[in-house]
Amino acid sequence: MLGSLSINHTAVIVSAVISFLIGWIWYSPLLFGNLWIKMSKFTKAQINAGKKRGMKGMLPQMLFGFLSTLVMIYTLVILIEIFEAITIVAGIFVAFLVWVGFIATTMLGMILWEGKPFALYLINSVHYLVVLLISSVILVLWW
């Protein structure tokens, strides 16, 4: 079954880049960045240290973030192929199942056990929903 997968690696890489860009915009002041910082309870010292490091100082986090996004997209494309989700609606359904089954549920721990605000949960988990939905459309169209 897995030996017969025909993964379009270009589509996966494009999806990962677009997903990374979505995250960049999502967590910027343009959308939810300021609220995310407030809800995450970063101190002024942490914020200033981050600004001082700049983009170059964030390179390791950005690299690992991109690699984890690649793993997520590869997993999604494998599931899309296993389920033979050849339509946009079917691809979106698979993406939604992945989100509900693995992301939305596990991220609930931040509310239940860490005492984080529900708004922070929504910002973070819905980000992944958007990424998975958009990626599924790209992957299905490029299949």
Secondary structure, 3 states (H helix, E strand, C coil): CHHHCCCCHHHHHHHHHHHHHHHHHHCCCCCCHHHHHHHHCCCHHHHHHHHHHHHHHCHHHHHHHHHHHHHHHHHHHHHHHHCCCCCHHHHHHHHHHHHHHHHHHHHCHHHHCCCCCHHHHHHHHHHHHHHHHHHHHHHHHCC
